[in-house]
Amino acid sequence: MSQVLAEKQGPALWVTFNRPEAHNAMTFAMYEELFAHCEAADADGEVRVLVLRGAGGKAFVAGTDIRQFTAFESGEDGLRYEATIDRIVGRLETVGKPTVALVDGFAMGSGLALSAACDLRICTPAARFGLPIARTVGNCLSMDNYARLAALLGPARLKDIVFTARSIGPEEALATGLATEVVDDAEARVAELCDTLASFAPTTLRVTKEALRRLRTANLPDGDDLVREAYASEDFRTTVAAFLAKP
């Protein structure tokens, strides 16, 4: 059974990360399924909005499944992994239609990255965002993902959540712009929002999001040396092993 489900509801394609027993932690196969659904959303003229959500009511996405990192042997493995994440998250960001993340529960690591790549984030009071990689993995992000998160959160707050491994709750998320809205019935609100977005000029929405993406990515520096250093480090190997050894 697929762990990334897609269903058309009115003008929107709703994509659900369906691995609730693992808090929707992403496998490599799930990333590829998301990429395919982004392609399908752009190819379908009836789809006017793409919605992402997590199953189970406890998490949007709790990050990448850390077990997959045990096979990494060098910094080159990290470079390939981050290139894959850039390809998937970048494809989500370039969907030519409005994208909405419905965040109920944890959006950690790549869950934060995926929600940040969406245009709007509708959250429940249970939403929690974070990037606890210094505690859980010992790796780093690509330059593109750092730039995307810094643009949304600001460099100081991004350093804060990485250095302290703390999470951002709904009130702080709303105050900083990370959350577009915080509502009890997020599913109903997202459905309403999809109808509103579908009633607007699609070209205006598409070129606006593309213009802002180009502004963010202009003169983006290379960061392969930083990724290689992090994934080749003893910190990475010992932190992953320690996290997986927890009961």
BALOBA-1460 file (C-alpha; in Angstrom, 3 decimals):
// residues 247
<rec num="1" residu="m" x="0.000" y="0.000" z="0.000"/>
<rec num="2" residu="s" x="1.245" y="3.459" z="-0.868"/>
<rec num="3" residu="q" x="2.441" y="5.578" z="2.027"/>
<rec num="4" residu="v" x="1.686" y="8.808" z="0.160"/>
<rec num="5" residu="l" x="-1.969" y="9.001" z="-0.841"/>
<rec num="6" residu="a" x="-3.570" y="11.454" z="-3.275"/>
<rec num="7" residu="e" x="-7.237" y="12.348" z="-3.656"/>
<rec num="8" residu="k" x="-8.965" y="15.107" z="-5.579"/>
<rec num="9" residu="q" x="-11.430" y="17.085" z="-3.488"/>
<rec num="10" residu="g" x="-13.132" y="19.866" z="-5.408"/>
<rec num="11" residu="p" x="-10.468" y="22.100" z="-6.968"/>
<rec num="12" residu="a" x="-7.618" y="20.631" z="-4.906"/>
<rec num="13" residu="l" x="-5.362" y="17.592" z="-4.910"/>
<rec num="14" residu="w" x="-4.963" y="16.461" z="-1.297"/>
<rec num="15" residu="v" x="-1.749" y="14.523" z="-0.684"/>
<rec num="16" residu="t" x="-1.526" y="12.620" z="2.612"/>
<rec num="17" residu="f" x="1.651" y="11.243" z="4.156"/>
<rec num="18" residu="n" x="0.285" y="7.926" z="5.386"/>
<rec num="19" residu="r" x="2.774" y="6.390" z="7.790"/>
<rec num="20" residu="p" x="1.204" y="7.313" z="11.133"/>
<rec num="21" residu="e" x="2.902" y="4.490" z="13.062"/>
<rec num="22" residu="a" x="6.211" y="6.300" z="12.388"/>
<rec num="23" residu="h" x="4.788" y="9.833" z="12.727"/>
<rec num="24" residu="n" x="4.912" y="9.993" z="8.913"/>
<rec num="25" residu="a" x="8.728" y="9.898" z="8.843"/>
<rec num="26" residu="m" x="9.723" y="9.994" z="5.196"/>
<rec num="27" residu="t" x="11.377" y="7.096" z="3.399"/>
<rec num="28" residu="f" x="13.215" y="7.658" z="0.135"/>
<rec num="29" residu="a" x="10.290" y="6.031" z="-1.680"/>
<rec num="30" residu="m" x="7.848" y="8.461" z="-0.067"/>
<rec num="31" residu="y" x="9.898" y="11.417" z="-1.297"/>
<rec num="32" residu="e" x="9.668" y="10.080" z="-4.848"/>
<rec num="33" residu="e" x="5.910" y="9.593" z="-4.507"/>
<rec num="34" residu="l" x="5.581" y="13.226" z="-3.419"/>
<rec num="35" residu="f" x="7.567" y="14.307" z="-6.469"/>
<rec num="36" residu="a" x="5.185" y="12.340" z="-8.702"/>
<rec num="37" residu="h" x="2.133" y="13.954" z="-7.101"/>
<rec num="38" residu="c" x="3.648" y="17.412" z="-7.671"/>
<rec num="39" residu="e" x="4.041" y="16.502" z="-11.337"/>
<rec num="40" residu="a" x="0.456" y="15.259" z="-11.467"/>
<rec num="41" residu="a" x="-0.881" y="18.449" z="-9.870"/>
<rec num="42" residu="d" x="0.816" y="20.588" z="-12.504"/>
<rec num="43" residu="a" x="-0.339" y="18.341" z="-15.354"/>
<rec num="44" residu="d" x="-4.016" y="18.312" z="-14.318"/>
<rec num="45" residu="g" x="-5.883" y="21.412" z="-15.440"/>
<rec num="46" residu="e" x="-8.703" y="20.681" z="-12.995"/>
<rec num="47" residu="v" x="-6.350" y="20.896" z="-10.015"/>
<rec num="48" residu="r" x="-6.046" y="24.481" z="-8.818"/>
<rec num="49" residu="v" x="-4.439" y="23.885" z="-5.391"/>
<rec num="50" residu="l" x="-2.120" y="21.263" z="-3.898"/>
<rec num="51" residu="v" x="-2.626" y="20.369" z="-0.217"/>
<rec num="52" residu="l" x="-0.189" y="18.373" z="1.929"/>
<rec num="53" residu="r" x="-1.134" y="16.796" z="5.250"/>
<rec num="54" residu="g" x="-0.130" y="13.944" z="7.554"/>
<rec num="55" residu="a" x="-2.250" y="10.997" z="8.641"/>
<rec num="56" residu="g" x="-2.890" y="10.006" z="12.231"/>
<rec num="57" residu="g" x="-3.419" y="13.358" z="13.928"/>
<rec num="58" residu="k" x="0.010" y="13.400" z="15.612"/>
<rec num="59" residu="a" x="2.372" y="14.567" z="12.892"/>
<rec num="60" residu="f" x="2.584" y="16.308" z="9.555"/>
<rec num="61" residu="v" x="6.019" y="14.791" z="8.891"/>
<rec num="62" residu="a" x="8.459" y="13.946" z="11.694"/>
<rec num="63" residu="g" x="11.476" y="14.118" z="9.376"/>
<rec num="64" residu="t" x="13.369" y="11.596" z="7.300"/>
<rec num="65" residu="d" x="13.395" y="8.048" z="8.674"/>
<rec num="66" residu="i" x="16.737" y="8.058" z="10.492"/>
<rec num="67" residu="r" x="17.268" y="4.324" z="9.907"/>
<rec num="68" residu="q" x="18.103" y="5.124" z="6.309"/>
<rec num="69" residu="f" x="21.203" y="7.033" z="7.427"/>
<rec num="70" residu="t" x="22.872" y="3.922" z="8.857"/>
<rec num="71" residu="a" x="23.967" y="2.925" z="5.343"/>
<rec num="72" residu="f" x="25.860" y="6.209" z="4.818"/>
<rec num="73" residu="e" x="29.629" y="5.747" z="4.707"/>
<rec num="74" residu="s" x="31.024" y="9.083" z="3.540"/>
<rec num="75" residu="g" x="30.357" y="12.724" z="2.881"/>
<rec num="76" residu="e" x="29.485" y="11.805" z="-0.696"/>
<rec num="77" residu="d" x="26.476" y="9.853" z="0.586"/>
<rec num="78" residu="g" x="25.366" y="13.035" z="2.319"/>
<rec num="79" residu="l" x="25.782" y="15.059" z="-0.843"/>
<rec num="80" residu="r" x="23.626" y="12.616" z="-2.790"/>
<rec num="81" residu="y" x="20.977" y="12.631" z="-0.077"/>
<rec num="82" residu="e" x="20.831" y="16.426" z="0.156"/>
<rec num="83" residu="a" x="20.679" y="16.649" z="-3.649"/>
<rec num="84" residu="t" x="17.663" y="14.343" z="-3.530"/>
<rec num="85" residu="i" x="15.985" y="16.447" z="-0.855"/>
<rec num="86" residu="d" x="16.706" y="19.593" z="-2.871"/>
<rec num="87" residu="r" x="15.128" y="17.984" z="-5.930"/>
<rec num="88" residu="i" x="11.973" y="16.970" z="-4.038"/>
<rec num="89" residu="v" x="11.535" y="20.126" z="-1.968"/>
<rec num="90" residu="g" x="12.476" y="22.237" z="-4.968"/>
<rec num="91" residu="r" x="9.808" y="20.512" z="-7.061"/>
<rec num="92" residu="l" x="7.224" y="21.226" z="-4.377"/>
<rec num="93" residu="e" x="8.266" y="24.857" z="-4.306"/>
<rec num="94" residu="t" x="7.942" y="25.178" z="-8.085"/>
<rec num="95" residu="v" x="4.468" y="23.674" z="-8.389"/>
<rec num="96" residu="g" x="2.714" y="26.244" z="-10.559"/>
<rec num="97" residu="k" x="-0.355" y="26.355" z="-8.339"/>
<rec num="98" residu="p" x="-0.861" y="27.440" z="-4.727"/>
<rec num="99" residu="t" x="0.367" y="24.882" z="-2.204"/>
<rec num="100" residu="v" x="-1.003" y="24.567" z="1.319"/>
<rec num="101" residu="a" x="0.439" y="22.584" z="4.226"/>
<rec num="102" residu="l" x="-2.105" y="21.448" z="6.807"/>
<rec num="103" residu="v" x="0.058" y="21.005" z="9.898"/>
<rec num="104" residu="d" x="-1.476" y="19.036" z="12.762"/>
<rec num="105" residu="g" x="1.187" y="17.818" z="15.175"/>
<rec num="106" residu="f" x="4.911" y="17.576" z="14.519"/>
<rec num="107" residu="a" x="6.625" y="19.108" z="11.482"/>
<rec num="108" residu="m" x="10.248" y="18.338" z="12.261"/>
<rec num="109" residu="g" x="13.361" y="18.240" z="10.092"/>
<rec num="110" residu="s" x="12.242" y="17.575" z="6.557"/>
<rec num="111" residu="g" x="8.680" y="18.134" z="7.770"/>
<rec num="112" residu="l" x="9.645" y="21.730" z="8.491"/>
<rec num="113" residu="a" x="11.414" y="21.939" z="5.114"/>
<rec num="114" residu="l" x="8.394" y="20.603" z="3.219"/>
<rec num="115" residu="s" x="5.933" y="22.883" z="4.991"/>
<rec num="116" residu="a" x="8.262" y="25.863" z="4.435"/>
<rec num="117" residu="a" x="8.290" y="25.126" z="0.705"/>
<rec num="118" residu="c" x="4.501" y="25.462" z="0.616"/>
<rec num="119" residu="d" x="2.930" y="28.853" z="0.013"/>
<rec num="120" residu="l" x="0.627" y="28.755" z="3.042"/>
<rec num="121" residu="r" x="0.590" y="26.791" z="6.311"/>
<rec num="122" residu="i" x="-2.717" y="26.239" z="8.097"/>
<rec num="123" residu="c" x="-2.058" y="24.832" z="11.557"/>
<rec num="124" residu="t" x="-3.953" y="23.327" z="14.447"/>
<rec num="125" residu="p" x="-3.152" y="24.218" z="18.088"/>
<rec num="126" residu="a" x="-1.176" y="20.938" z="18.214"/>
<rec num="127" residu="a" x="1.314" y="22.058" z="15.546"/>
<rec num="128" residu="r" x="4.994" y="21.970" z="16.482"/>
<rec num="129" residu="f" x="7.844" y="22.932" z="14.157"/>
<rec num="130" residu="g" x="11.507" y="22.170" z="14.712"/>
<rec num="131" residu="l" x="14.903" y="21.267" z="13.338"/>
<rec num="132" residu="p" x="16.508" y="19.148" z="16.097"/>
<rec num="133" residu="i" x="19.264" y="17.721" z="13.898"/>
<rec num="134" residu="a" x="22.055" y="18.589" z="16.336"/>
<rec num="135" residu="r" x="20.408" y="16.193" z="18.794"/>
<rec num="136" residu="t" x="18.928" y="13.535" z="16.514"/>
<rec num="137" residu="v" x="21.164" y="13.167" z="13.455"/>
<rec num="138" residu="g" x="24.263" y="15.338" z="13.581"/>
<rec num="139" residu="n" x="23.993" y="16.346" z="9.934"/>
<rec num="140" residu="c" x="23.165" y="19.650" z="8.235"/>
<rec num="141" residu="l" x="20.912" y="21.027" z="5.510"/>
<rec num="142" residu="s" x="21.686" y="22.025" z="1.963"/>
<rec num="143" residu="m" x="22.397" y="25.668" z="1.238"/>
<rec num="144" residu="d" x="19.039" y="25.954" z="-0.532"/>
<rec num="145" residu="n" x="17.114" y="24.656" z="2.481"/>
<rec num="146" residu="y" x="19.023" y="26.905" z="4.872"/>
<rec num="147" residu="a" x="18.212" y="29.875" z="2.626"/>
<rec num="148" residu="r" x="14.533" y="28.925" z="2.399"/>
<rec num="149" residu="l" x="14.173" y="28.577" z="6.161"/>
<rec num="150" residu="a" x="16.181" y="31.725" z="6.884"/>
<rec num="151" residu="a" x="13.913" y="33.675" z="4.538"/>
<rec num="152" residu="l" x="10.845" y="32.422" z="6.399"/>
<rec num="153" residu="l" x="12.071" y="32.408" z="10.009"/>
<rec num="154" residu="g" x="14.958" y="34.882" z="9.934"/>
<rec num="155" residu="p" x="18.592" y="33.859" z="10.518"/>
<rec num="156" residu="a" x="18.518" y="34.490" z="14.288"/>
<rec num="157" residu="r" x="15.484" y="32.307" z="14.936"/>
<rec num="158" residu="l" x="16.804" y="29.607" z="12.621"/>
<rec num="159" residu="k" x="20.061" y="29.496" z="14.606"/>
<rec num="160" residu="d" x="18.044" y="29.415" z="17.817"/>
<rec num="161" residu="i" x="16.001" y="26.339" z="16.891"/>
<rec num="162" residu="v" x="19.018" y="24.484" z="15.454"/>
<rec num="163" residu="f" x="21.376" y="25.297" z="18.330"/>
<rec num="164" residu="t" x="18.842" y="24.563" z="21.085"/>
<rec num="165" residu="a" x="16.860" y="21.828" z="19.273"/>
<rec num="166" residu="r" x="13.688" y="23.415" z="20.636"/>
<rec num="167" residu="s" x="10.351" y="23.402" z="18.862"/>
<rec num="168" residu="i" x="8.169" y="26.302" z="17.769"/>
<rec num="169" residu="g" x="4.584" y="26.163" z="19.011"/>
<rec num="170" residu="p" x="1.517" y="27.562" z="17.264"/>
<rec num="171" residu="e" x="1.550" y="31.003" z="18.892"/>
<rec num="172" residu="e" x="5.179" y="31.661" z="17.994"/>
<rec num="173" residu="a" x="4.633" y="30.186" z="14.527"/>
<rec num="174" residu="l" x="1.743" y="32.565" z="13.948"/>
<rec num="175" residu="a" x="3.653" y="35.573" z="15.270"/>
<rec num="176" residu="t" x="6.637" y="34.890" z="13.009"/>
<rec num="177" residu="g" x="4.670" y="34.115" z="9.855"/>
<rec num="178" residu="l" x="5.592" y="30.433" z="9.870"/>
<rec num="179" residu="a" x="1.909" y="29.670" z="10.418"/>
<rec num="180" residu="t" x="-0.533" y="31.452" z="8.132"/>
<rec num="181" residu="e" x="-3.430" y="30.642" z="10.449"/>
<rec num="182" residu="v" x="-4.021" y="28.548" z="13.566"/>
<rec num="183" residu="v" x="-7.515" y="27.044" z="13.738"/>
<rec num="184" residu="d" x="-9.197" y="24.138" z="15.497"/>
<rec num="185" residu="d" x="-10.813" y="22.695" z="12.373"/>
<rec num="186" residu="a" x="-7.913" y="23.005" z="9.966"/>
<rec num="187" residu="e" x="-9.351" y="20.592" z="7.422"/>
<rec num="188" residu="a" x="-12.520" y="22.660" z="6.973"/>
<rec num="189" residu="r" x="-10.484" y="25.863" z="6.807"/>
<rec num="190" residu="v" x="-8.154" y="24.431" z="4.173"/>
<rec num="191" residu="a" x="-11.110" y="23.250" z="2.078"/>
<rec num="192" residu="e" x="-12.574" y="26.762" z="2.280"/>
<rec num="193" residu="l" x="-9.218" y="28.293" z="1.391"/>
<rec num="194" residu="c" x="-8.880" y="25.995" z="-1.622"/>
<rec num="195" residu="d" x="-12.202" y="27.253" z="-2.973"/>
<rec num="196" residu="t" x="-11.059" y="30.845" z="-2.483"/>
<rec num="197" residu="l" x="-7.690" y="30.299" z="-4.179"/>
<rec num="198" residu="a" x="-9.363" y="28.482" z="-7.071"/>
<rec num="199" residu="s" x="-11.557" y="31.527" z="-7.707"/>
<rec num="200" residu="f" x="-8.577" y="33.839" z="-8.277"/>
<rec num="201" residu="a" x="-6.486" y="34.445" z="-11.390"/>
<rec num="202" residu="p" x="-4.069" y="31.494" z="-11.535"/>
<rec num="203" residu="t" x="-1.452" y="33.408" z="-13.521"/>
<rec num="204" residu="t" x="-1.154" y="36.080" z="-10.843"/>
<rec num="205" residu="l" x="-0.626" y="33.452" z="-8.163"/>
<rec num="206" residu="r" x="1.856" y="31.475" z="-10.253"/>
<rec num="207" residu="v" x="4.078" y="34.364" z="-11.325"/>
<rec num="208" residu="t" x="4.036" y="35.887" z="-7.827"/>
<rec num="209" residu="k" x="5.326" y="32.720" z="-6.188"/>
<rec num="210" residu="e" x="7.924" y="32.245" z="-8.935"/>
<rec num="211" residu="a" x="9.118" y="35.845" z="-8.609"/>
<rec num="212" residu="l" x="9.624" y="35.422" z="-4.870"/>
<rec num="213" residu="r" x="11.439" y="32.112" z="-5.413"/>
<rec num="214" residu="r" x="13.821" y="33.764" z="-7.888"/>
<rec num="215" residu="l" x="14.527" y="36.581" z="-5.457"/>
<rec num="216" residu="r" x="15.399" y="34.061" z="-2.759"/>
<rec num="217" residu="t" x="17.652" y="31.920" z="-4.930"/>
<rec num="218" residu="a" x="19.537" y="34.762" z="-6.639"/>
<rec num="219" residu="n" x="23.276" y="34.434" z="-5.932"/>
<rec num="220" residu="l" x="22.792" y="31.368" z="-3.730"/>
<rec num="221" residu="p" x="26.306" y="30.192" z="-2.798"/>
<rec num="222" residu="d" x="27.586" y="26.638" z="-3.076"/>
<rec num="223" residu="g" x="27.565" y="24.626" z="0.155"/>
<rec num="224" residu="d" x="28.741" y="21.168" z="-0.884"/>
<rec num="225" residu="d" x="31.838" y="21.437" z="1.303"/>
<rec num="226" residu="l" x="29.667" y="22.002" z="4.381"/>
<rec num="227" residu="v" x="27.377" y="19.065" z="3.593"/>
<rec num="228" residu="r" x="30.362" y="16.821" z="2.920"/>
<rec num="229" residu="e" x="31.970" y="17.821" z="6.229"/>
<rec num="230" residu="a" x="28.825" y="17.179" z="8.275"/>
<rec num="231" residu="y" x="27.988" y="13.775" z="6.795"/>
<rec num="232" residu="a" x="31.608" y="12.575" z="6.952"/>
<rec num="233" residu="s" x="31.915" y="13.502" z="10.626"/>
<rec num="234" residu="e" x="32.090" y="11.161" z="13.584"/>
<rec num="235" residu="d" x="29.321" y="13.309" z="15.090"/>
<rec num="236" residu="f" x="26.947" y="12.131" z="12.361"/>
<rec num="237" residu="r" x="27.673" y="8.432" z="12.881"/>
<rec num="238" residu="t" x="27.541" y="8.515" z="16.680"/>
<rec num="239" residu="t" x="24.446" y="10.733" z="16.876"/>
<rec num="240" residu="v" x="22.474" y="8.529" z="14.477"/>
<rec num="241" residu="a" x="23.543" y="5.383" z="16.371"/>
<rec num="242" residu="a" x="22.650" y="6.922" z="19.736"/>
<rec num="243" residu="f" x="19.229" y="8.041" z="18.520"/>
<rec num="244" residu="l" x="18.367" y="4.610" z="17.111"/>
<rec num="245" residu="a" x="19.566" y="2.896" z="20.284"/>
<rec num="246" residu="k" x="16.976" y="4.694" z="22.385"/>
<rec num="247" residu="p" x="14.172" y="2.381" z="23.640"/>
